[in-house]
Amino acid sequence: MAPESSLPTAKPRPLWPTGRGLLAHGSKHNRLGTPPVAKWKRNSEAGSRKATEKGTPRGSMGKRRARQQRQQLISSLSKKQKKHLKDFGEEHPFYDRDSGKDKPTQICELSDNSELSSSESDVESDSEPVSVYHKLLATLKTAPDSDNEEEEESDEESVKDDTEGGSDVVVDEAETDDEENDNIGPVPETGNEAPPQKNTQEESGGLTASSDQKTEVAEEFTDMQHEAEFSLETNFIEDESGHASADPEGGHSSIQVVKDPFKYHLDEELEEKEIDKVLARSKITSQVKWPALGQLVFSSTLEKYGTIKPEKEIDLKQLHLHKPLVSTWPKVNSLSMQTKLKDQSFTPLQRELFCIMNSYRDLFYPERTALKNGEEIRHIYCLHALNHILKANAQVLGNNAKRRDQKPGIDDDGFRDQGLTRPKVLIVVPFRESALRVVHILIGLLESASQKKIDVSNKKRFKGEFGSDPEEKPPNLKRPEDYEAVFAGNIDDHFRIGVAVLQKGMRLYAPFYSSDIIIASPLGLRTVIGAEGEKNRDFDFLSSIEILIIDEVDIYLMQNWEHVLHLLSHLNLLPLESHGVDFSRVRMFSLNNQTKYYRQTLLFGALQDPQINSIFNKHCYNYRGQVAVRNAPLTCSISHVVVQLPHVFRKLEAENSISVIDARFHFFIDKVLPEYRDAIMSHTLIYVPSYFDYVRLRNYFKKEELNFTHVCEYTSKSGISRARHFFLKGSKQFLILTERFHFYKRYSIRGIRNLIFYELPTYPHFYSEVCNMMKLAGSGEESTLTCTVLYSKYDAQRLAAVVGVERAAQMLQSSKNVHLFVTGDTE
């Protein structure tokens, strides 16, 4: 498999599988079809070589004669021979016809290395003519499958094993040319836990191979099978019995299909007037209160998509879930919830969230916390994403079956079921641990309690790279509970992985253009997307994203928000290359560059912030509208301060949100800092949320030669220790501290007597945490403690989270610029 740091690029797939063929029955018989270059060397291929040497006669008489020859060959085959011819592209060597003439024995010499290079195989494939058996196969594909079905009934064991191994891997030449994801990747690592597929197509009386040879061959065939199994273009949907089906909805009736939100959403054809309304952003808003979510704000540019009502009780059969999810979801969800669900498949929160998700509206939920409901939300959006993927792939596979059974020469434009590229769901998470949990949920949803576990390729590699070692965590490290929950497991923030899902298997580390789901961090995608002017950059795989899920969006404010904005600016753009797409299958809105109007965006975070709101308002164009949860904070952070401390809130004036940056800086150096220059005001901590403000203050303090030290997230451990020591002993009067340092380290700073919040904290609970550090200054000195906070009218959301909604409204509307609060015991 390609390393996750480099994005694989699509390359044309040869007509014949290269390098690693599956030997069966002790002969050089390839399960995926024997290359013509090796066919003529086989002594038992007399009949096929004779047919090939005759050639095709010219003129109408020659065409009729060739057609008669094909019909005669087909009629002379038994049912098992026809099935083998259809599955593998040639007759089984045990049933080869002999002309009766003595043939000189021909020996095929094999090199010491049985693994042919891909380059040699490509040359051979391009230079050889197409086998006559594949010409016969083309006639079999268009013929009825009655004989084949009878054969499947008579040989149940063979059909069952063949179904477990995947589906048909033989395709017509025309379909091969149009393959979108046609890479044949390298063989996976030998440590993969996915068991290799065995050849169970053994006919009665066939030859047997040694057990060692079977094991070696099966391992070589594994990656070939994965590539064929997870290719949308070469597979057909299968029901539980293994028969090919043309029903793209997994067993739903026609009435249910019409009501399916998936079909409603993607089949909607927008008019130019409607698109202009979406771009104009003249939204119609309404507020509704739901039992679990609380206050909701519905906004839509199109009048026909108004508010929806929550469903008190949900029947899984009415949710239009894909067939396997109906049975697997209750089990997976109940195992994740500590408290058992009482005869229900959803918690109240999950039920209302899924009601909105399943309507394909955009959603912003700002009350997700790792301690309270993080796993609840992760499970429900994984259900929605996988349900969308299974429906989309079932539609493609069903249309494949319809096209296969369609009479040749008929052009039907009703099979538009794909985007310009295959990836349909993008899940953005901050850490590898989050990606690990998402993949585990997806695997659990695909497995059924009554069936065997699904085949997951590269599972061992995935666990090694995304898992964590419990011994790596330092012992006796006391941190708050929310810190332990957020930073659990592997917290590396540079990763990306493609996941392909099809029928009864999952492929991890799939190439992006062969993936259905992409799970990545903003940094992992940023290194692939690149910047303008860079040579090695690619973002075509983001062109057809239909569902964008950004989980724990507040953490990206602590990482690098620019990466998120850079990602959003490269979503749903027209690809620079075709990547082997069949344009006859592409939906019209994708061809018209209107995919962004059909993309659903789901945001989950722990707080409301203007930068997060700007994403929801400026980068979401869903024609179905948006739903945002807007609940007022129930508790204020200042109420959790236990230290007896006067809090002085000082309001500064600014004309707009851009000028407030300079206004705050000048307000601080002109009116606040002079009050703390006196030596009496020692042990002053300056809390700075923005790193850019931190650099600006640090440079100013250096220029003014003030007695200070500074700590940020990039400071070394030794630098942190020195700064904390000097500040505690009073050697340094000021300590400038960044919010990101507090977010990632949560160190307790001792010796604080004067506290200045240069700006209100991003996380409300950080305010009380930092204030409560002042109790470590020592007893008898609390009377000299002070706290000063700077705020403006553009900090309304943060101010309400700290002091409460009513107080914040009074402070913003008051003509006074100074407000005082006192916390702690007043005895």
ZAKENU-900842 format. One record per residue (C-alpha): residue in three letters; x, y, z. Coordinates in steps of 0.05 Angstrom, whole numbers, padded with zeros to 5 digits, always signed. Layout:
% ZAKENU-900842
ALAXYZ
...
This chain:
% ZAKENU-900842
MET+00000+00000+00000
ALA+00022+00071-00012
PRO+00047+00109+00048
GLU-00004+00154+00079
SER+00039+00215+00069
SER+00038+00210-00006
LEU-00025+00213-00047
PRO-00030+00157-00098
THR-00045+00176-00169
ALA-00089+00136-00216
LYS-00056+00098-00272
PRO-00087+00058-00328
ARG-00102-00014-00310
PRO-00079-00068-00359
LEU-00131-00112-00391
TRP-00099-00173-00359
PRO-00080-00176-00285
THR-00005-00170-00277
GLY+00048-00201-00235
ARG+00010-00245-00187
GLY-00038-00296-00214
LEU-00072-00350-00174
LEU-00049-00420-00192
ALA-00103-00472-00184
HIS-00108-00548-00193
GLY-00033-00554-00202
SER-00032-00517-00270
LYS-00016-00448-00293
HIS-00089-00429-00291
ASN-00102-00357-00270
ARG-00167-00346-00234
LEU-00174-00276-00263
GLY-00162-00301-00334
THR-00099-00328-00366
PRO-00059-00277-00407
PRO-00058-00294-00481
VAL+00018-00294-00480
ALA+00016-00357-00438
LYS-00045-00391-00468
TRP-00012-00416-00531
LYS+00044-00448-00492
ARG-00004-00495-00457
ASN-00011-00564-00486
SER-00083-00570-00464
GLU-00105-00507-00502
ALA-00111-00540-00570
GLY-00183-00522-00580
SER-00176-00449-00560
ARG-00113-00440-00602
LYS-00148-00470-00662
ALA-00205-00421-00656
THR-00157-00363-00649
GLU-00115-00382-00709
LYS-00175-00384-00755
GLY-00186-00309-00747
THR-00249-00272-00764
PRO-00275-00278-00835
ARG-00289-00214-00873
GLY-00358-00192-00897
SER-00427-00209-00874
MET-00417-00282-00889
GLY-00357-00282-00844
LYS-00395-00248-00788
ARG-00451-00299-00791
ARG-00401-00355-00792
ALA-00365-00327-00731
ARG-00432-00318-00695
GLN-00450-00390-00712
GLN-00383-00415-00686
ARG-00393-00377-00620
GLN-00464-00405-00612
GLN-00438-00476-00626
LEU-00383-00467-00575
ILE-00432-00442-00523
SER-00483-00496-00536
SER-00430-00550-00529
LEU-00411-00527-00459
SER-00441-00555-00396
LYS-00472-00512-00343
LYS-00409-00514-00300
GLN-00366-00498-00360
LYS-00409-00437-00376
LYS-00404-00414-00304
HIS-00329-00422-00304
LEU-00324-00387-00371
LYS-00363-00328-00345
ASP-00326-00324-00278
PHE-00255-00332-00304
GLY-00257-00314-00378
GLU-00236-00383-00402
GLU-00253-00456-00399
HIS-00226-00498-00342
PRO-00165-00538-00365
PHE-00198-00602-00342
TYR-00253-00593-00396
ASP-00207-00570-00452
ARG-00227-00601-00519
ASP-00174-00643-00555
SER-00173-00647-00630
GLY-00150-00719-00628
LYS-00085-00704-00663
ASP-00019-00715-00630
LYS+00012-00650-00608
PRO+00085-00641-00591
THR+00095-00627-00518
GLN+00112-00555-00505
ILE+00148-00534-00442
CYS+00137-00465-00412
GLU+00200-00444-00375
LEU+00189-00401-00314
SER+00241-00353-00287
ASP+00268-00362-00216
ASN+00227-00303-00194
SER+00154-00321-00204
GLU+00132-00249-00192
LEU+00130-00214-00260
SER+00143-00140-00258
SER+00085-00095-00274
SER+00123-00062-00331
GLU+00135-00128-00366
SER+00063-00149-00356
ASP+00038-00083-00383
VAL+00078-00092-00448
GLU+00053-00162-00457
SER-00019-00142-00445
ASP-00017-00086-00495
SER+00015-00126-00551
GLU-00029-00189-00549
PRO-00098-00196-00583
VAL-00161-00207-00543
SER-00177-00279-00528
VAL-00236-00312-00564
TYR-00262-00333-00496
HIS-00271-00260-00477
LYS-00310-00251-00542
LEU-00354-00309-00521
LEU-00359-00279-00452
ALA-00388-00215-00481
THR-00444-00256-00511
LEU-00456-00292-00445
LYS-00463-00226-00408
THR-00520-00203-00451
ALA-00555-00270-00449
PRO-00604-00290-00395
ASP-00575-00318-00331
SER-00625-00375-00322
ASP-00573-00430-00332
ASN-00526-00396-00285
GLU-00579-00390-00231
GLU-00596-00464-00237
GLU-00523-00480-00230
GLU-00518-00437-00168
GLU-00576-00475-00137
SER-00545-00542-00153
ASP-00477-00522-00125
GLU-00494-00484-00062
GLU-00426-00492-00029
SER-00389-00464-00089
VAL-00436-00404-00093
LYS-00429-00390-00019
ASP-00353-00389-00021
ASP-00353-00347-00084
THR-00399-00296-00050
GLU-00352-00291+00009
GLY-00293-00280-00036
GLY-00325-00219-00069
SER-00363-00214-00134
ASP-00351-00220-00208
VAL-00283-00194-00228
VAL-00290-00202-00304
VAL-00310-00140-00343
ASP-00319-00121-00415
GLU-00266-00082-00450
ALA-00310-00021-00454
GLU-00321-00022-00380
THR-00247-00031-00367
ASP-00230+00032-00405
ASP-00279+00072-00364
GLU-00256+00049-00296
GLU-00247+00106-00248
ASN-00208+00072-00193
ASP-00168+00021-00230
ASN-00102+00018-00193
ILE-00074-00049-00175
GLY-00035-00033-00113
PRO+00023-00072-00084
VAL+00011-00133-00041
PRO-00008-00113+00030
GLU+00038-00128+00088
THR+00041-00201+00108
GLY+00019-00181+00178
ASN-00050-00159+00155
GLU-00105-00192+00194
ALA-00152-00198+00135
PRO-00151-00271+00116
PRO-00131-00287+00044
GLN-00186-00312-00001
LYS-00183-00385-00021
ASN-00199-00413-00088
THR-00263-00453-00079
GLN-00281-00460-00152
GLU-00255-00531-00155
GLU-00294-00575-00203
SER-00307-00649-00193
GLY-00249-00690-00219
GLY-00203-00629-00220
LEU-00130-00633-00201
THR-00108-00613-00131
ALA-00047-00572-00110
SER-00004-00579-00048
SER-00024-00542+00014
ASP+00040-00499+00013
GLN+00026-00478-00058
LYS-00046-00459-00041
THR-00024-00416+00018
GLU+00029-00379-00022
VAL-00017-00368-00081
ALA-00074-00343-00036
GLU-00028-00291-00006
GLU-00007-00267-00074
PHE-00079-00262-00096
THR-00102-00222-00036
ASP-00089-00152-00063
MET-00116-00170-00131
GLN-00180-00192-00098
HIS-00184-00128-00057
GLU-00176-00084-00118
ALA-00230-00121-00156
GLU-00276-00126-00096
PHE-00274-00052-00079
SER-00281-00027-00150
LEU-00349+00003-00162
GLU-00345-00005-00238
THR-00333-00080-00238
ASN-00381-00104-00185
PHE-00455-00117-00180
ILE-00499-00113-00119
GLU-00513-00179-00085
ASP-00568-00201-00040
GLU-00557-00248+00019
SER-00560-00309-00026
GLY-00504-00282-00070
HIS-00545-00271-00132
ALA-00534-00209-00173
SER-00589-00158-00164
ALA-00610-00095-00200
ASP-00645-00065-00140
PRO-00603-00006-00118
GLU-00640+00006-00053
GLY-00623-00057-00016
GLY-00692-00087-00013
HIS-00735-00025-00003
SER-00801-00024-00039
SER-00816+00026-00093
ILE-00858+00068-00046
GLN-00801+00073+00004
VAL-00751+00090-00050
VAL-00792+00150-00071
LYS-00793+00176+00001
ASP-00720+00162+00015
PRO-00685+00227+00035
PHE-00623+00204-00001
LYS-00660+00200-00067
TYR-00698+00265-00053
HIS-00635+00303-00040
LEU-00591+00280-00098
ASP-00646+00275-00150
GLU-00669+00347-00140
GLU-00654+00390-00201
LEU-00641+00463-00182
GLU-00662+00518-00228
GLU-00620+00579-00242
LYS-00667+00623-00201
GLU-00659+00577-00141
ILE-00583+00578-00147
ASP-00584+00654-00150
LYS-00625+00655-00086
VAL-00575+00610-00051
LEU-00517+00655-00073
ALA-00555+00718-00052
ARG-00561+00688+00019
SER-00628+00722+00032
LYS-00648+00671+00084
ILE-00714+00658+00117
THR-00703+00642+00191
SER-00748+00613+00244
GLN-00736+00588+00315
VAL-00762+00523+00343
LYS-00750+00490+00410
TRP-00738+00415+00412
PRO-00737+00373+00475
ALA-00665+00349+00474
LEU-00629+00399+00429
GLY-00663+00460+00456
GLN-00668+00524+00416
LEU-00659+00513+00341
VAL-00652+00564+00287
PHE-00675+00540+00218
SER-00651+00582+00160
SER-00663+00569+00086
THR-00660+00609+00021
LEU-00715+00567-00011
GLU-00784+00573+00019
LYS-00803+00500+00008
TYR-00751+00476+00058
GLY-00778+00503+00124
THR-00776+00475+00194
ILE-00784+00402+00213
LYS-00813+00372+00276
PRO-00777+00322+00320
GLU-00802+00251+00320
LYS-00820+00225+00389
GLU-00812+00153+00370
ILE-00770+00126+00313
ASP-00780+00061+00277
LEU-00716+00037+00245
LYS-00755+00012+00185
GLN-00781+00081+00170
LEU-00712+00115+00173
HIS-00691+00087+00105
LEU-00629+00056+00135
HIS-00591+00010+00089
LYS-00608-00063+00102
PRO-00548-00085+00145
LEU-00550-00023+00189
VAL-00620-00038+00214
SER-00593-00099+00252
THR-00523-00074+00270
TRP-00539-00004+00295
PRO-00577-00023+00359
LYS-00521-00070+00381
VAL-00464-00022+00366
ASN-00499+00037+00399
SER-00519+00000+00461
LEU-00448-00025+00472
SER-00421+00046+00469
MET-00471+00075+00518
GLN-00456+00061+00591
THR-00529+00062+00609
LYS-00573+00012+00571
LEU-00624+00040+00524
LYS-00695+00022+00545
ASP-00724-00012+00484
GLN-00697+00043+00440
SER-00643+00046+00387
PHE-00627+00120+00398
THR-00616+00165+00457
PRO-00660+00228+00456
LEU-00601+00269+00432
GLN-00584+00220+00377
ARG-00656+00215+00354
GLU-00662+00290+00343
LEU-00593+00296+00312
PHE-00607+00240+00263
CYS-00674+00271+00246
ILE-00637+00333+00222
MET-00579+00295+00189
ASN-00626+00249+00151
SER-00661+00311+00122
TYR-00593+00330+00091
ARG-00593+00399+00122
ASP-00529+00431+00148
LEU-00521+00426+00223
PHE-00480+00463+00275
TYR-00482+00434+00345
PRO-00438+00474+00393
GLU-00449+00433+00456
ARG-00406+00372+00442
THR-00360+00355+00499
ALA-00312+00296+00505
LEU-00336+00279+00575
LYS-00411+00285+00565
ASN-00436+00267+00495
GLY-00375+00259+00450
GLU-00384+00185+00436
GLU-00459+00194+00427
ILE-00448+00244+00371
ARG-00391+00205+00340
HIS-00435+00143+00333
ILE-00493+00180+00302
TYR-00453+00216+00249
CYS-00417+00151+00232
LEU-00485+00119+00222
HIS-00507+00175+00176
ALA-00442+00174+00136
LEU-00442+00098+00127
ASN-00515+00098+00109
HIS-00502+00149+00054
ILE-00442+00109+00028
LEU-00479+00043+00026
LYS-00538+00073-00010
ALA-00494+00109-00061
ASN-00453+00047-00075
ALA-00515+00003-00078
GLN-00543+00050-00130
VAL-00480+00045-00172
LEU-00476-00030-00167
GLY-00550-00037-00183
ASN-00542+00005-00245
ASN-00481-00037-00264
ALA-00527-00098-00264
LYS-00579-00061-00305
ARG-00527-00040-00356
ARG-00501-00111-00359
ASP-00570-00138-00374
GLN-00587-00082-00423
LYS-00589-00098-00496
PRO-00528-00074-00534
GLY-00533-00011-00575
ILE-00583+00024-00529
ASP-00559+00089-00499
ASP-00594+00105-00434
ASP-00580+00169-00396
GLY-00615+00144-00333
PHE-00553+00115-00299
ARG-00524+00180-00273
ASP-00506+00159-00202
GLN-00435+00184-00189
GLY-00393+00246-00179
LEU-00331+00266-00217
THR-00289+00228-00166
ARG-00306+00171-00119
PRO-00296+00201-00048
LYS-00364+00222-00022
VAL-00354+00233+00053
LEU-00298+00273+00087
ILE-00291+00266+00162
VAL-00244+00316+00194
VAL-00220+00299+00264
PRO-00163+00329+00304
PHE-00124+00268+00328
ARG-00107+00198+00307
GLU-00145+00170+00367
SER-00209+00202+00339
ALA-00197+00170+00271
LEU-00185+00103+00305
ARG-00252+00107+00340
VAL-00288+00127+00277
VAL-00260+00067+00239
HIS-00279+00020+00295
ILE-00350+00045+00294
LEU-00354+00037+00218
ILE-00328-00035+00224
GLY-00378-00050+00279
LEU-00435-00023+00237
LEU-00416-00068+00179
GLU-00412-00131+00221
SER-00473-00170+00241
ALA-00482-00211+00303
SER-00504-00273+00264
GLN-00450-00269+00211
LYS-00374-00274+00209
LYS-00331-00213+00217
ILE-00319-00173+00154
ASP-00252-00173+00119
VAL-00214-00109+00136
SER-00150-00102+00096
ASN-00089-00069+00129
LYS-00122-00073+00197
LYS-00058-00090+00233
ARG-00020-00033+00201
PHE-00077+00014+00220
LYS-00076-00007+00293
GLY-00001+00002+00295
GLU-00002+00072+00266
PHE-00065+00099+00298
GLY-00064+00062+00364
SER-00027+00083+00427
ASP+00019+00050+00477
PRO-00007+00057+00549
GLU+00064+00057+00575
GLU+00081+00121+00537
LYS+00036+00162+00583
PRO+00077+00190+00641
PRO+00053+00166+00709
ASN+00026+00210+00765
LEU+00007+00266+00718
LYS-00053+00302+00747
ARG-00096+00338+00697
PRO-00169+00359+00694
GLU-00220+00307+00670
ASP-00235+00345+00606
TYR-00161+00347+00589
GLU-00155+00271+00599
ALA-00216+00260+00554
VAL-00192+00305+00498
PHE-00120+00281+00497
ALA-00132+00207+00506
GLY-00094+00159+00461
ASN-00052+00178+00401
ILE-00055+00254+00395
ASP-00014+00261+00331
ASP-00049+00313+00287
HIS-00016+00297+00219
PHE-00052+00239+00185
ARG-00100+00221+00129
ILE-00129+00154+00108
GLY-00176+00131+00053
VAL-00230+00079+00068
ALA-00265+00039+00014
VAL-00330+00003+00033
LEU-00364-00046-00013
GLN-00412-00103+00003
LYS-00378-00147+00055
GLY-00310-00116+00065
MET-00272-00053+00082
ARG-00205-00030+00054
LEU-00162+00015+00096
TYR-00106+00057+00065
ALA-00143+00056-00001
PRO-00118+00107-00052
PHE-00159+00170-00047
TYR-00189+00162-00116
SER-00211+00091-00097
SER-00239+00111-00029
ASP-00310+00125-00006
ILE-00292+00159+00059
ILE-00231+00201+00075
ILE-00213+00211+00148
ALA-00160+00264+00159
SER-00136+00321+00201
PRO-00133+00393+00174
LEU-00057+00389+00174
GLY-00057+00322+00138
LEU-00101+00350+00083
ARG-00062+00416+00081
THR+00003+00380+00062
VAL-00033+00345+00004
ILE-00072+00405-00021
GLY-00010+00448-00019
ALA-00006+00521-00038
GLU-00011+00557-00103
GLY+00054+00549-00143
GLU+00074+00482-00113
LYS+00086+00426-00162
ASN+00064+00365-00121
ARG-00006+00385-00099
ASP-00072+00351-00110
PHE-00143+00368-00088
ASP-00185+00336-00143
PHE-00207+00282-00093
LEU-00247+00336-00057
SER-00288+00353-00119
SER-00348+00307-00104
ILE-00353+00309-00028
GLU-00427+00302-00011
ILE-00422+00301+00065
LEU-00370+00341+00103
ILE-00364+00325+00178
ILE-00320+00368+00221
ASP-00317+00340+00291
GLU-00287+00376+00352
VAL-00283+00439+00310
ASP-00263+00480+00371
ILE-00196+00444+00376
TYR-00175+00470+00308
LEU-00176+00540+00339
MET-00120+00514+00383
GLN-00083+00481+00324
ASN-00083+00523+00262
TRP-00148+00553+00238
GLU-00118+00572+00171
HIS-00115+00498+00152
VAL-00190+00492+00160
LEU-00203+00554+00117
HIS-00154+00528+00065
LEU-00190+00461+00063
LEU-00259+00494+00054
SER-00234+00538-00003
HIS-00213+00475-00042
LEU-00277+00435-00033
ASN-00323+00418-00092
LEU-00280+00449-00146
LEU-00278+00421-00216
PRO-00221+00371-00220
LEU-00161+00387-00263
GLU-00159+00315-00291
SER-00213+00264-00308
HIS-00183+00208-00266
GLY-00215+00156-00311
VAL-00287+00175-00296
ASP-00344+00151-00340
PHE-00379+00217-00356
SER-00442+00180-00377
ARG-00450+00161-00303
VAL-00436+00229-00273
ARG-00494+00268-00244
MET-00512+00332-00281
PHE-00502+00377-00221
SER-00430+00353-00216
LEU-00418+00367-00289
ASN-00448+00436-00280
ASN-00402+00452-00221
GLN-00460+00454-00173
THR-00437+00402-00123
LYS-00428+00452-00067
TYR-00503+00466-00068
TYR-00515+00392-00052
ARG-00461+00384+00001
GLN-00484+00373+00072
THR-00438+00402+00126
LEU-00441+00378+00198
LEU-00403+00417+00251
PHE-00394+00392+00322
GLY-00357+00432+00375
ALA-00355+00452+00448
LEU-00369+00526+00441
GLN-00396+00582+00398
ASP-00343+00625+00367
PRO-00346+00678+00312
GLN-00295+00641+00270
ILE-00336+00577+00272
ASN-00399+00616+00257
SER-00365+00646+00196
ILE-00354+00576+00167
PHE-00426+00560+00176
ASN-00449+00625+00145
LYS-00398+00635+00088
HIS-00376+00566+00066
CYS-00442+00527+00068
TYR-00487+00531+00006
ASN-00534+00473+00019
TYR-00599+00486-00018
ARG-00638+00449+00036
GLY-00619+00500+00089
GLN-00584+00501+00156
VAL-00600+00485+00228
ALA-00560+00515+00285
VAL-00567+00501+00359
ARG-00569+00568+00397
ASN-00577+00554+00471
ALA-00559+00607+00522
PRO-00505+00583+00572
LEU-00537+00555+00634
THR-00478+00569+00680
CYS-00426+00624+00678
SER-00353+00610+00688
ILE-00342+00665+00740
SER-00387+00628+00788
HIS-00335+00572+00793
VAL-00281+00619+00819
VAL-00267+00600+00892
VAL-00215+00653+00907
GLN-00236+00718+00941
LEU-00220+00764+00883
PRO-00245+00829+00853
HIS-00256+00824+00777
VAL-00251+00889+00740
PHE-00281+00887+00669
ARG-00259+00945+00626
LYS-00294+00958+00560
LEU-00256+00986+00500
GLU-00287+01018+00439
ALA-00274+00997+00367
GLU-00306+01013+00301
ASN-00305+00942+00272
SER-00280+00872+00285
ILE-00214+00886+00248
SER-00196+00951+00283
VAL-00210+00920+00351
ILE-00142+00885+00348
ASP-00104+00951+00346
ALA-00153+00984+00393
ARG-00141+00931+00446
PHE-00066+00937+00440
HIS-00065+01012+00448
PHE-00117+01009+00505
PHE-00072+00960+00541
ILE-00006+00998+00535
ASP-00037+01066+00547
LYS-00087+01053+00604
VAL-00075+00985+00635
LEU+00000+00972+00633
PRO+00020+01038+00668
GLU-00019+01016+00729
TYR+00023+00953+00735
ARG+00092+00983+00722
ASP+00102+00998+00795
ALA+00146+00947+00832
ILE+00090+00936+00881
MET+00048+00904+00826
SER+00095+00845+00819
HIS+00076+00774+00801
THR+00031+00796+00744
LEU+00007+00743+00695
ILE-00017+00767+00627
TYR-00063+00715+00593
VAL-00063+00724+00517
PRO-00110+00680+00474
SER-00081+00699+00406
TYR-00010+00680+00388
PHE-00004+00741+00343
ASP-00022+00787+00402
TYR+00029+00748+00444
VAL+00085+00763+00394
ARG+00064+00836+00391
LEU+00066+00843+00466
ARG+00131+00805+00473
ASN+00165+00851+00423
TYR+00137+00913+00458
PHE+00161+00889+00526
LYS+00230+00876+00497
LYS+00232+00945+00466
GLU+00212+00978+00531
GLU+00262+00935+00569
LEU+00210+00912+00619
ASN+00226+00859+00670
PHE+00187+00800+00641
THR+00189+00729+00618
HIS+00144+00692+00569
VAL+00118+00622+00556
CYS+00083+00596+00494
GLU+00067+00528+00464
TYR+00135+00528+00428
THR+00177+00540+00490
SER+00223+00483+00510
LYS+00215+00446+00576
SER+00276+00479+00604
GLY+00251+00548+00583
ILE+00184+00533+00616
SER+00218+00512+00681
ARG+00262+00574+00683
ALA+00203+00621+00669
ARG+00160+00589+00723
HIS+00217+00592+00773
PHE+00235+00665+00760
PHE+00162+00685+00763
LEU+00150+00649+00829
LYS+00212+00680+00862
GLY+00195+00749+00837
SER+00257+00756+00793
LYS+00211+00772+00735
GLN+00153+00820+00745
PHE+00111+00798+00686
LEU+00096+00731+00655
ILE+00063+00730+00587
LEU+00025+00665+00576
THR-00011+00641+00513
GLU-00078+00605+00514
ARG-00052+00549+00470
PHE+00002+00534+00522
HIS-00051+00527+00575
PHE-00094+00484+00528
TYR-00038+00434+00513
LYS-00001+00434+00580
ARG-00049+00455+00636
TYR+00009+00472+00682
SER-00008+00505+00748
ILE+00028+00572+00751
ARG+00046+00588+00823
GLY+00056+00658+00852
ILE+00003+00696+00813
ARG-00020+00759+00851
ASN-00044+00802+00793
LEU-00080+00774+00733
ILE-00094+00809+00667
PHE-00138+00777+00614
TYR-00114+00813+00550
GLU-00176+00782+00518
LEU-00231+00736+00544
PRO-00211+00662+00539
THR-00236+00620+00481
TYR-00259+00565+00529
PRO-00303+00594+00585
HIS-00277+00545+00638
PHE-00206+00570+00627
TYR-00226+00635+00661
SER-00242+00600+00727
GLU-00183+00553+00721
VAL-00132+00610+00715
CYS-00166+00651+00769
ASN-00164+00592+00817
MET-00089+00587+00807
MET-00083+00650+00849
LYS-00098+00611+00912
LEU-00029+00580+00904
ALA+00002+00648+00918
GLY+00001+00634+00992
SER-00044+00649+01052
GLY-00048+00719+01079
GLU-00036+00751+01012
GLU-00105+00743+00981
SER-00125+00814+01000
THR-00076+00841+00949
LEU-00100+00798+00891
THR-00128+00833+00830
CYS-00158+00813+00763
THR-00169+00857+00702
VAL-00207+00836+00640
LEU-00210+00873+00573
TYR-00271+00864+00529
SER-00308+00897+00472
LYS-00377+00890+00440
TYR-00347+00839+00391
ASP-00334+00792+00451
ALA-00408+00784+00467
GLN-00409+00708+00462
ARG-00347+00698+00505
LEU-00371+00750+00555
ALA-00438+00716+00562
ALA-00404+00649+00576
VAL-00362+00681+00631
VAL-00411+00727+00668
GLY-00478+00703+00643
VAL-00526+00727+00588
GLU-00564+00779+00629
ARG-00502+00810+00659
ALA-00467+00810+00591
ALA-00525+00847+00560
GLN-00524+00900+00615
MET-00449+00909+00609
LEU-00451+00918+00533
GLN-00509+00966+00534
SER-00486+01007+00594
SER-00454+01075+00586
LYS-00403+01056+00639
ASN-00338+01025+00615
VAL-00317+00993+00681
HIS-00355+00938+00718
LEU-00334+00903+00782
PHE-00350+00832+00806
VAL-00326+00801+00871
THR-00320+00726+00881
GLY-00303+00681+00940
ASP-00320+00688+01013
THR-00330+00759+01037
GLU-00322+00744+01112
